[in-house]
Amino acid sequence: MSKKISDTDIYVNSIIEDIQTRFVHEETLKYSDTEIEREYEFEDGALVRYEWRSGPGKDPDEKYNHRFTLSSPPKPNPKKLKKGVIRTIEFGKNAR
């Protein structure tokens, strides 16, 4: 059985695996012991924001451990990708 690959997996996997040849610019927007926020620009013009939190926040929107958001779709955009969260990795049951 094979996993269905989404059109945005290339962005997420490039960031997770730190494949620096796939993005043309990386900028750290926020960095602390409890959270990191970076923005990545890819060769096709797409901008992806990566957020990491060491613990869940108070609001339901802050319950993620890792979140990837497409801030700006690629240009041209033949697959009609839209802005928004493309992947969220939640805290495990035993996460601290």
Residue pairs with C-beta under 8 A, 6 or more apart in sequence:
6 86
7 79
7 81
8 68
8 70
8 81
8 86
8 87
10 22
11 40
11 42
11 46
11 48
11 68
11 70
11 86
12 48
12 68
12 86
12 87
13 19
14 22
14 23
14 40
14 42
15 23
15 38
15 40
15 48
15 50
15 68
20 26
22 42
22 43
23 40
23 41
23 42
23 43
24 41
24 42
24 43
25 40
25 41
26 38
26 39
26 40
26 41
27 38
27 39
28 36
28 37
28 38
29 37
29 38
29 39
29 49
30 36
30 37
31 37
33 54
34 53
34 54
34 55
35 51
35 52
35 53
35 54
36 50
36 51
36 52
37 49
37 50
37 51
37 52
38 49
38 50
39 47
39 48
39 49
39 50
39 71
40 47
40 48
40 49
40 50
41 47
42 48
42 74
44 74
44 75
45 72
45 74
45 75
46 70
46 72
46 73
46 74
46 81
47 70
47 71
47 72
48 68
48 69
48 70
48 71
48 86
49 68
49 69
49 71
50 66
50 67
50 68
51 64
51 66
51 67
51 68
51 69
52 65
52 66
53 62
53 64
53 65
55 91
55 95
55 96
56 62
56 63
56 64
56 91
57 63
63 90
63 91
64 88
64 89
64 90
64 91
65 89
65 90
65 91
65 95
66 87
66 88
66 89
67 85
67 87
67 88
67 89
68 85
68 86
68 87
68 88
69 83
69 84
69 85
69 86
70 81
70 82
70 83
70 84
70 85
70 86
71 83
72 83
73 81
73 82
73 83
74 81
